[in-house]
Amino acid sequence: MFDGAQYAQWSRKIFEQMRAGGVEAVDVTVAYHENFRSTVNLLMEWNRLFRENADLIALAQNIDEMRAINASGRTAIFLALQNPSPIEAEIGLVEMLFRLGIRIMQLSYNNQSLLCSGWTEEHDSGLTLMGREVVNEMNRLGMVIDMSHAGERSTLDVIDYSARPVVISHANPYSWHPTRRNVSDEVLRRLARTGGLVGLSLYPRHMPAGSGTSLRGFCEMAARLADMIGAGRIGIGSDLCQDRPASSLHWMREGRWRFPNPTAESTDFPSPVSWFSSNLDFPNIAEGLRQIGFAEQEIAGIMGGNWVRFLSSAMQPDDRTLPRSVAVAAGQGLVDKLARVNG
């Protein structure tokens, strides 16, 4: 099992559940609205988690490392950013973060970024000038481009511009549940035509009946999507936020870009669907896909094989690596200084 998106309240209990649930790899969110220095602090916290739970998890930076970790009986952790804020306005920080272990980055998170527009903006400006430069740099390094929270025009721009296939790690078809956070058929078709992948979300607000959405309904949606783009272009991106407090939700949505509203009604994470609340429950999805008529090979792909195949290509560095920019070369001392963050 490969899960393309989690932001749980990380603990040994959760890592044990990953092992018990047969989870081989997880794309974990490191940062949302943090700057570079704050992101390094979070990476140091991940270093602590790797040390203290070395019998259960390990950092993976490519698919070969993932397979070696799995062979040792552990879950591979891929580090990701749900916002480009950690690169600030410095393109050289893309490579810095890559060297510190980041392998997946979203180009926006709901709002307008320096790279493109998020889905909540009234006007979608599309891929910006800096966005093109960052896409080029991510392509060069083999850092995966994720468009999960982007606007439609921005997503289509990136799919068309990127030299490598793009992922939408956690979202569902808009036609199944018409919230703008989900993605249109046009985006899904173009994503598939260019070798991309969509990770289906288990977050209740991305589903038509919220916490009451049935497993059969979810699997029927997956079957319709497979008819449209092919089962080989579908994975799972659960968006699991297990054990997170409400304060995490406020940070995810608002960061520091809006003053807190003391009179606003308090909100919390929605209750999970009955058939998925932790890493222990991934086998329920496989059984639901089986009951709806998917072949065993298709189920194996959706539950992880398609992610592995996609990442094997998307994470390959460019053998014709361009000469490093002056900014990156000048920052070599910083890379050396911070290299200990990844052990």
Secondary structure, 3 states (H helix, E strand, C coil): CEEEEECCCCCHHHHHHHHHCCCCEEEEEEECCCCHHHHHHHHHHHHHHHHHCCCCEEECCCHHHHHHHHHCCCEEEEEEECCCHHHCCCCHHHHHHHHCCEEEEECCCCCCCCCCCECCCCCCCCCCHHHHHHHHHHHHHCCEEECCCECHHHHHHHHHHCCCCCEECCCCECCCCCCCCCECHHHHHHHHHCCCEEEECCCHHHCCCHHHCCHHHHHHHHHHHHHHHCHHHEEECCCECCCCCHHHHHHHHHCCCCCCCCCCCCCCCCCCCCCCCCHHHHHHHHHHHHHHCCCHHHHHHHHHHHHHHHHHHHCCCCCCCCCCCHHHHHCHHHHHHHHHHHC
